[in-house]
Amino acid sequence: METVLKIFSSLVAPLLVLSALASHPSRAEEVFPTRPIHVINPYAAGGIVDNISRLLTNKLSKQMGVPFVVEPKPGGGSSIGTEYVARAPADGYTWLIATTSNAANMALMPAIRTDLKKDFVPVAQFAVSPNYLVVPASSPISSVDEYVKLAKSKPDELSYGHAGVGSTPHLGFELFKHVAGIRVVAVPYKGAPPIIPDLLSGQLSAAYMPSSLAISLAKSKKIKVLAVVGETRTQEFPSVPTMGEAGYPKAVVTPWYAILVPTGTPLVVVKRIETEIRLALESPEVSTGIAFAGAMPRFRNGIDTERMIDAEIESWRTLVKAAGLNME
């Protein structure tokens, strides 16, 4: 009998161990997160990406019980910060704030060292924000058509300012130039705020400006807003037409903001982050704060965010080929 029990034990014991391991959650499942999470902003501090990222992560820190550190790593049209995250450990503790520019760079920068589709897992989109086509208050221009006519009469004589190579205002204005058939010189700046003095003085003929700056400058009558570079009119400027209404429906670029993590991050961690982002956006303090910063809360789950990014990459590749754009 003793021999039988020994044989039985030798057979059953391993099965019990395997069963326990199968039913026991992985360590990542069980304890994530246990330490600070670093969120990389591939743009300069103080801009809209930085502001809305901090609003979101402040809430996430309360929900998840760990500190969040938002780190600006600007440069290279967002490629420096993006590459930093791509090379980080795939453990859920390093996130990228991705934007429209990241998708466009796949087409604009053939030699870029990161692949948005291969190196990252989309977790969730959390906001969108319209830009505005603006001109100085001293400008005689009062509509998009008037600006196009002036630009066509002075090819390569007018200039516009943008927040850096590969930024959404840069890409959006280049798309506008292509659609409208105009030649306007691009002048890069380190972020949107430095554009303001040259725009107000008239050295720049126009700019694509985020809500956070356009609203205050328009209220103080320092600029004129010609169009919303988005699909719908906004509460801030209800009488201002969209680019589509102004006659340029193919010149619409709506900036989006999403969280991505390195490929290989455990699925359970990705899903946890996705859920926490959704819950944070349901909070009035976050949704109101994002709106005040000049953006609109917009949740999209990981699967839908991936589809959106894939579609945008293909769209930008088509434009780059048609317009001959190259940011390198």
Contacts in CASP RR format, 6 or more apart in sequence:
PFRMAT RR
TARGET T0000
AUTHOR 0000-0000-0000
METHOD contacts of the structure
MODEL  1
METVLKIFSSLVAPLLVLSALASHPSRAEEVFPTRPIHVINPYAAGGIVD
NISRLLTNKLSKQMGVPFVVEPKPGGGSSIGTEYVARAPADGYTWLIATT
SNAANMALMPAIRTDLKKDFVPVAQFAVSPNYLVVPASSPISSVDEYVKL
AKSKPDELSYGHAGVGSTPHLGFELFKHVAGIRVVAVPYKGAPPIIPDLL
SGQLSAAYMPSSLAISLAKSKKIKVLAVVGETRTQEFPSVPTMGEAGYPK
AVVTPWYAILVPTGTPLVVVKRIETEIRLALESPEVSTGIAFAGAMPRFR
NGIDTERMIDAEIESWRTLVKAAGLNME
25 268 0 8 1.000
26 266 0 8 1.000
26 268 0 8 1.000
28 91 0 8 1.000
28 266 0 8 1.000
28 268 0 8 1.000
28 269 0 8 1.000
29 266 0 8 1.000
29 268 0 8 1.000
29 269 0 8 1.000
32 92 0 8 1.000
32 268 0 8 1.000
32 269 0 8 1.000
32 272 0 8 1.000
33 64 0 8 1.000
33 65 0 8 1.000
33 66 0 8 1.000
33 92 0 8 1.000
33 93 0 8 1.000
34 66 0 8 1.000
35 66 0 8 1.000
35 93 0 8 1.000
36 66 0 8 1.000
36 67 0 8 1.000
36 68 0 8 1.000
36 69 0 8 1.000
36 93 0 8 1.000
37 57 0 8 1.000
37 60 0 8 1.000
37 64 0 8 1.000
37 66 0 8 1.000
37 67 0 8 1.000
37 68 0 8 1.000
37 69 0 8 1.000
37 92 0 8 1.000
37 93 0 8 1.000
37 94 0 8 1.000
37 95 0 8 1.000
38 68 0 8 1.000
38 69 0 8 1.000
38 71 0 8 1.000
38 93 0 8 1.000
38 94 0 8 1.000
38 95 0 8 1.000
39 53 0 8 1.000
39 57 0 8 1.000
39 68 0 8 1.000
39 69 0 8 1.000
39 70 0 8 1.000
39 71 0 8 1.000
39 95 0 8 1.000
39 96 0 8 1.000
39 97 0 8 1.000
39 259 0 8 1.000
40 71 0 8 1.000
40 73 0 8 1.000
40 81 0 8 1.000
40 84 0 8 1.000
40 85 0 8 1.000
40 94 0 8 1.000
40 95 0 8 1.000
40 96 0 8 1.000
40 97 0 8 1.000
41 49 0 8 1.000
41 50 0 8 1.000
41 53 0 8 1.000
41 70 0 8 1.000
41 71 0 8 1.000
41 72 0 8 1.000
41 73 0 8 1.000
41 74 0 8 1.000
41 97 0 8 1.000
42 49 0 8 1.000
42 72 0 8 1.000
42 73 0 8 1.000
42 74 0 8 1.000
42 75 0 8 1.000
42 77 0 8 1.000
42 78 0 8 1.000
42 79 0 8 1.000
42 80 0 8 1.000
42 81 0 8 1.000
42 82 0 8 1.000
42 96 0 8 1.000
42 97 0 8 1.000
42 102 0 8 1.000
43 49 0 8 1.000
43 50 0 8 1.000
43 72 0 8 1.000
43 74 0 8 1.000
43 78 0 8 1.000
43 99 0 8 1.000
43 163 0 8 1.000
43 167 0 8 1.000
43 191 0 8 1.000
44 50 0 8 1.000
44 72 0 8 1.000
44 74 0 8 1.000
44 190 0 8 1.000
44 191 0 8 1.000
45 72 0 8 1.000
46 72 0 8 1.000
47 191 0 8 1.000
47 192 0 8 1.000
47 193 0 8 1.000
47 210 0 8 1.000
47 212 0 8 1.000
48 129 0 8 1.000
48 192 0 8 1.000
48 210 0 8 1.000
48 211 0 8 1.000
48 212 0 8 1.000
48 293 0 8 1.000
48 294 0 8 1.000
48 295 0 8 1.000
49 97 0 8 1.000
49 99 0 8 1.000
49 257 0 8 1.000
50 70 0 8 1.000
50 72 0 8 1.000
51 212 0 8 1.000
51 293 0 8 1.000
52 126 0 8 1.000
52 127 0 8 1.000
52 129 0 8 1.000
52 257 0 8 1.000
52 290 0 8 1.000
52 293 0 8 1.000
52 295 0 8 1.000
53 70 0 8 1.000
53 97 0 8 1.000
53 257 0 8 1.000
54 70 0 8 1.000
55 286 0 8 1.000
55 289 0 8 1.000
55 290 0 8 1.000
55 293 0 8 1.000
56 126 0 8 1.000
56 127 0 8 1.000
56 277 0 8 1.000
56 280 0 8 1.000
56 281 0 8 1.000
56 286 0 8 1.000
56 290 0 8 1.000
57 68 0 8 1.000
57 70 0 8 1.000
58 68 0 8 1.000
59 280 0 8 1.000
59 283 0 8 1.000
59 285 0 8 1.000
59 286 0 8 1.000
60 68 0 8 1.000
60 276 0 8 1.000
60 277 0 8 1.000
60 280 0 8 1.000
61 67 0 8 1.000
61 68 0 8 1.000
63 276 0 8 1.000
63 279 0 8 1.000
63 280 0 8 1.000
64 276 0 8 1.000
73 80 0 8 1.000
73 81 0 8 1.000
73 84 0 8 1.000
74 80 0 8 1.000
74 81 0 8 1.000
74 190 0 8 1.000
75 81 0 8 1.000
76 165 0 8 1.000
77 101 0 8 1.000
77 105 0 8 1.000
77 164 0 8 1.000
77 165 0 8 1.000
77 166 0 8 1.000
77 167 0 8 1.000
77 327 0 8 1.000
78 99 0 8 1.000
78 101 0 8 1.000
78 102 0 8 1.000
78 105 0 8 1.000
78 166 0 8 1.000
78 167 0 8 1.000
79 105 0 8 1.000
79 109 0 8 1.000
79 112 0 8 1.000
79 113 0 8 1.000
79 114 0 8 1.000
81 96 0 8 1.000
82 96 0 8 1.000
82 98 0 8 1.000
82 102 0 8 1.000
82 105 0 8 1.000
82 114 0 8 1.000
82 116 0 8 1.000
83 113 0 8 1.000
83 114 0 8 1.000
85 94 0 8 1.000
85 95 0 8 1.000
85 96 0 8 1.000
85 120 0 8 1.000
85 260 0 8 1.000
85 261 0 8 1.000
85 262 0 8 1.000
86 96 0 8 1.000
86 114 0 8 1.000
86 119 0 8 1.000
86 120 0 8 1.000
86 262 0 8 1.000
87 262 0 8 1.000
88 94 0 8 1.000
88 262 0 8 1.000
89 262 0 8 1.000
90 261 0 8 1.000
90 262 0 8 1.000
90 263 0 8 1.000
90 264 0 8 1.000
90 265 0 8 1.000
90 266 0 8 1.000
91 265 0 8 1.000
91 266 0 8 1.000
91 269 0 8 1.000
92 261 0 8 1.000
92 262 0 8 1.000
92 265 0 8 1.000
92 266 0 8 1.000
92 269 0 8 1.000
92 270 0 8 1.000
92 273 0 8 1.000
94 261 0 8 1.000
94 262 0 8 1.000
95 123 0 8 1.000
95 259 0 8 1.000
95 260 0 8 1.000
95 261 0 8 1.000
95 273 0 8 1.000
96 102 0 8 1.000
96 120 0 8 1.000
96 259 0 8 1.000
96 260 0 8 1.000
96 261 0 8 1.000
97 257 0 8 1.000
97 258 0 8 1.000
97 259 0 8 1.000
98 116 0 8 1.000
98 120 0 8 1.000
98 122 0 8 1.000
98 257 0 8 1.000
98 258 0 8 1.000
98 259 0 8 1.000
98 260 0 8 1.000
98 309 0 8 1.000
99 168 0 8 1.000
99 255 0 8 1.000
99 256 0 8 1.000
99 257 0 8 1.000
99 258 0 8 1.000
100 168 0 8 1.000
100 171 0 8 1.000
100 253 0 8 1.000
100 254 0 8 1.000
100 255 0 8 1.000
100 256 0 8 1.000
100 312 0 8 1.000
101 166 0 8 1.000
101 167 0 8 1.000
101 168 0 8 1.000
101 171 0 8 1.000
102 116 0 8 1.000
102 309 0 8 1.000
103 116 0 8 1.000
103 309 0 8 1.000
103 312 0 8 1.000
103 313 0 8 1.000
103 316 0 8 1.000
104 166 0 8 1.000
104 171 0 8 1.000
104 312 0 8 1.000
104 316 0 8 1.000
105 112 0 8 1.000
105 116 0 8 1.000
105 166 0 8 1.000
105 327 0 8 1.000
106 112 0 8 1.000
106 115 0 8 1.000
106 116 0 8 1.000
106 117 0 8 1.000
106 313 0 8 1.000
106 316 0 8 1.000
106 317 0 8 1.000
107 313 0 8 1.000
107 316 0 8 1.000
107 317 0 8 1.000
107 319 0 8 1.000
107 320 0 8 1.000
108 166 0 8 1.000
108 171 0 8 1.000
108 316 0 8 1.000
108 320 0 8 1.000
108 325 0 8 1.000
108 326 0 8 1.000
108 327 0 8 1.000
108 328 0 8 1.000
109 327 0 8 1.000
109 328 0 8 1.000
110 328 0 8 1.000
111 328 0 8 1.000
114 120 0 8 1.000
116 260 0 8 1.000
116 309 0 8 1.000
116 313 0 8 1.000
117 309 0 8 1.000
117 310 0 8 1.000
117 313 0 8 1.000
118 263 0 8 1.000
119 262 0 8 1.000
119 263 0 8 1.000
120 260 0 8 1.000
120 261 0 8 1.000
120 262 0 8 1.000
120 263 0 8 1.000
121 260 0 8 1.000
121 261 0 8 1.000
121 262 0 8 1.000
121 263 0 8 1.000
121 264 0 8 1.000
121 265 0 8 1.000
121 270 0 8 1.000
122 258 0 8 1.000
122 259 0 8 1.000
122 260 0 8 1.000
122 302 0 8 1.000
122 305 0 8 1.000
122 306 0 8 1.000
122 309 0 8 1.000
123 258 0 8 1.000
123 259 0 8 1.000
123 260 0 8 1.000
123 261 0 8 1.000
123 270 0 8 1.000
123 273 0 8 1.000
123 274 0 8 1.000
123 277 0 8 1.000
123 302 0 8 1.000
123 305 0 8 1.000
124 258 0 8 1.000
124 259 0 8 1.000
124 273 0 8 1.000
124 274 0 8 1.000
124 277 0 8 1.000
124 278 0 8 1.000
124 299 0 8 1.000
124 300 0 8 1.000
124 301 0 8 1.000
124 302 0 8 1.000
124 305 0 8 1.000
125 256 0 8 1.000
125 257 0 8 1.000
125 258 0 8 1.000
125 298 0 8 1.000
125 299 0 8 1.000
125 300 0 8 1.000
125 302 0 8 1.000
125 304 0 8 1.000
125 305 0 8 1.000
125 308 0 8 1.000
126 257 0 8 1.000
126 258 0 8 1.000
126 259 0 8 1.000
126 277 0 8 1.000
126 280 0 8 1.000
126 281 0 8 1.000
126 297 0 8 1.000
126 298 0 8 1.000
126 299 0 8 1.000
127 256 0 8 1.000
127 257 0 8 1.000
127 290 0 8 1.000
127 295 0 8 1.000
127 296 0 8 1.000
127 297 0 8 1.000
127 298 0 8 1.000
128 254 0 8 1.000
128 255 0 8 1.000
128 256 0 8 1.000
128 257 0 8 1.000
128 295 0 8 1.000
128 296 0 8 1.000
128 298 0 8 1.000
129 210 0 8 1.000
129 211 0 8 1.000
129 254 0 8 1.000
129 255 0 8 1.000
129 257 0 8 1.000
129 294 0 8 1.000
129 295 0 8 1.000
129 296 0 8 1.000
130 211 0 8 1.000
130 228 0 8 1.000
130 229 0 8 1.000
130 230 0 8 1.000
130 234 0 8 1.000
130 254 0 8 1.000
130 255 0 8 1.000
131 168 0 8 1.000
131 169 0 8 1.000
131 172 0 8 1.000
131 208 0 8 1.000
131 209 0 8 1.000
131 210 0 8 1.000
131 211 0 8 1.000
131 229 0 8 1.000
131 230 0 8 1.000
131 253 0 8 1.000
131 255 0 8 1.000
132 208 0 8 1.000
132 209 0 8 1.000
132 210 0 8 1.000
132 211 0 8 1.000
132 214 0 8 1.000
132 225 0 8 1.000
132 226 0 8 1.000
132 227 0 8 1.000
132 228 0 8 1.000
132 229 0 8 1.000
132 237 0 8 1.000
132 240 0 8 1.000
133 144 0 8 1.000
133 147 0 8 1.000
133 176 0 8 1.000
133 206 0 8 1.000
133 207 0 8 1.000
133 208 0 8 1.000
133 225 0 8 1.000
133 226 0 8 1.000
133 227 0 8 1.000
133 229 0 8 1.000
133 243 0 8 1.000
134 199 0 8 1.000
134 206 0 8 1.000
134 207 0 8 1.000
134 208 0 8 1.000
134 209 0 8 1.000
134 214 0 8 1.000
134 217 0 8 1.000
134 218 0 8 1.000
134 223 0 8 1.000
134 224 0 8 1.000
134 225 0 8 1.000
134 226 0 8 1.000
135 141 0 8 1.000
135 147 0 8 1.000
135 205 0 8 1.000
135 206 0 8 1.000
135 223 0 8 1.000
135 224 0 8 1.000
135 226 0 8 1.000
136 199 0 8 1.000
136 200 0 8 1.000
136 201 0 8 1.000
136 202 0 8 1.000
136 204 0 8 1.000
136 222 0 8 1.000
136 223 0 8 1.000
136 224 0 8 1.000
137 200 0 8 1.000
137 221 0 8 1.000
137 222 0 8 1.000
137 223 0 8 1.000
137 224 0 8 1.000
138 202 0 8 1.000
139 202 0 8 1.000
139 205 0 8 1.000
139 224 0 8 1.000
140 146 0 8 1.000
141 147 0 8 1.000
141 150 0 8 1.000
141 205 0 8 1.000
141 206 0 8 1.000
141 224 0 8 1.000
141 226 0 8 1.000
142 224 0 8 1.000
142 226 0 8 1.000
143 226 0 8 1.000
143 246 0 8 1.000
144 226 0 8 1.000
144 227 0 8 1.000
144 241 0 8 1.000
144 243 0 8 1.000
144 246 0 8 1.000
144 247 0 8 1.000
144 248 0 8 1.000
145 246 0 8 1.000
145 247 0 8 1.000
147 205 0 8 1.000
147 206 0 8 1.000
147 226 0 8 1.000
148 180 0 8 1.000
148 181 0 8 1.000
148 182 0 8 1.000
150 158 0 8 1.000
150 205 0 8 1.000
151 158 0 8 1.000
151 180 0 8 1.000
151 182 0 8 1.000
151 183 0 8 1.000
151 184 0 8 1.000
151 205 0 8 1.000
152 181 0 8 1.000
152 182 0 8 1.000
155 182 0 8 1.000
155 183 0 8 1.000
156 183 0 8 1.000
156 184 0 8 1.000
156 185 0 8 1.000
158 184 0 8 1.000
158 185 0 8 1.000
158 205 0 8 1.000
158 206 0 8 1.000
159 184 0 8 1.000
159 185 0 8 1.000
159 186 0 8 1.000
159 187 0 8 1.000
159 203 0 8 1.000
159 204 0 8 1.000
159 205 0 8 1.000
160 173 0 8 1.000
160 184 0 8 1.000
160 185 0 8 1.000
160 186 0 8 1.000
160 187 0 8 1.000
160 204 0 8 1.000
160 205 0 8 1.000
160 206 0 8 1.000
160 207 0 8 1.000
160 208 0 8 1.000
161 169 0 8 1.000
161 173 0 8 1.000
161 186 0 8 1.000
161 187 0 8 1.000
161 188 0 8 1.000
161 189 0 8 1.000
161 195 0 8 1.000
161 198 0 8 1.000
161 199 0 8 1.000
161 204 0 8 1.000
161 206 0 8 1.000
161 207 0 8 1.000
162 169 0 8 1.000
162 170 0 8 1.000
162 173 0 8 1.000
162 186 0 8 1.000
162 187 0 8 1.000
162 188 0 8 1.000
162 189 0 8 1.000
162 195 0 8 1.000
162 207 0 8 1.000
162 208 0 8 1.000
163 169 0 8 1.000
163 170 0 8 1.000
163 189 0 8 1.000
163 190 0 8 1.000
163 191 0 8 1.000
163 192 0 8 1.000
163 195 0 8 1.000
164 170 0 8 1.000
164 188 0 8 1.000
164 189 0 8 1.000
164 190 0 8 1.000
164 191 0 8 1.000
165 188 0 8 1.000
165 327 0 8 1.000
166 327 0 8 1.000
167 191 0 8 1.000
168 208 0 8 1.000
168 253 0 8 1.000
168 255 0 8 1.000
169 192 0 8 1.000
169 207 0 8 1.000
169 208 0 8 1.000
169 209 0 8 1.000
169 210 0 8 1.000
170 186 0 8 1.000
170 188 0 8 1.000
170 208 0 8 1.000
171 253 0 8 1.000
171 316 0 8 1.000
172 208 0 8 1.000
172 229 0 8 1.000
172 251 0 8 1.000
172 253 0 8 1.000
173 184 0 8 1.000
173 186 0 8 1.000
173 206 0 8 1.000
173 207 0 8 1.000
173 208 0 8 1.000
174 186 0 8 1.000
174 323 0 8 1.000
174 325 0 8 1.000
175 250 0 8 1.000
175 251 0 8 1.000
175 253 0 8 1.000
175 319 0 8 1.000
175 323 0 8 1.000
176 182 0 8 1.000
176 208 0 8 1.000
176 229 0 8 1.000
176 243 0 8 1.000
176 248 0 8 1.000
176 251 0 8 1.000
177 183 0 8 1.000
177 184 0 8 1.000
178 319 0 8 1.000
178 322 0 8 1.000
178 323 0 8 1.000
178 325 0 8 1.000
179 248 0 8 1.000
179 250 0 8 1.000
179 251 0 8 1.000
180 248 0 8 1.000
180 251 0 8 1.000
184 205 0 8 1.000
184 206 0 8 1.000
187 198 0 8 1.000
187 204 0 8 1.000
189 195 0 8 1.000
192 209 0 8 1.000
192 210 0 8 1.000
192 213 0 8 1.000
193 213 0 8 1.000
195 204 0 8 1.000
195 207 0 8 1.000
195 209 0 8 1.000
196 213 0 8 1.000
196 217 0 8 1.000
198 204 0 8 1.000
199 206 0 8 1.000
199 207 0 8 1.000
199 223 0 8 1.000
200 217 0 8 1.000
200 222 0 8 1.000
200 223 0 8 1.000
206 226 0 8 1.000
208 229 0 8 1.000
209 217 0 8 1.000
209 223 0 8 1.000
210 255 0 8 1.000
210 294 0 8 1.000
211 234 0 8 1.000
211 236 0 8 1.000
211 294 0 8 1.000
211 295 0 8 1.000
212 293 0 8 1.000
212 294 0 8 1.000
214 223 0 8 1.000
214 225 0 8 1.000
214 236 0 8 1.000
214 237 0 8 1.000
215 236 0 8 1.000
215 294 0 8 1.000
217 223 0 8 1.000
218 224 0 8 1.000
218 225 0 8 1.000
218 237 0 8 1.000
225 237 0 8 1.000
225 240 0 8 1.000
226 240 0 8 1.000
226 246 0 8 1.000
227 240 0 8 1.000
227 241 0 8 1.000
227 242 0 8 1.000
227 243 0 8 1.000
227 244 0 8 1.000
227 245 0 8 1.000
227 246 0 8 1.000
228 234 0 8 1.000
228 237 0 8 1.000
228 240 0 8 1.000
228 241 0 8 1.000
228 242 0 8 1.000
228 243 0 8 1.000
229 242 0 8 1.000
229 243 0 8 1.000
229 251 0 8 1.000
229 252 0 8 1.000
229 253 0 8 1.000
229 254 0 8 1.000
230 242 0 8 1.000
230 243 0 8 1.000
230 252 0 8 1.000
230 253 0 8 1.000
230 254 0 8 1.000
231 242 0 8 1.000
231 252 0 8 1.000
231 254 0 8 1.000
232 242 0 8 1.000
233 240 0 8 1.000
233 241 0 8 1.000
233 242 0 8 1.000
233 245 0 8 1.000
234 240 0 8 1.000
242 252 0 8 1.000
243 249 0 8 1.000
243 251 0 8 1.000
243 252 0 8 1.000
244 251 0 8 1.000
244 252 0 8 1.000
256 298 0 8 1.000
256 308 0 8 1.000
257 295 0 8 1.000
258 300 0 8 1.000
258 305 0 8 1.000
258 309 0 8 1.000
259 273 0 8 1.000
259 277 0 8 1.000
261 269 0 8 1.000
261 270 0 8 1.000
261 273 0 8 1.000
270 302 0 8 1.000
274 301 0 8 1.000
274 302 0 8 1.000
277 299 0 8 1.000
278 299 0 8 1.000
278 301 0 8 1.000
280 286 0 8 1.000
281 287 0 8 1.000
281 297 0 8 1.000
281 299 0 8 1.000
286 297 0 8 1.000
287 297 0 8 1.000
290 296 0 8 1.000
290 297 0 8 1.000
291 297 0 8 1.000
300 308 0 8 1.000
319 325 0 8 1.000
320 326 0 8 1.000
END
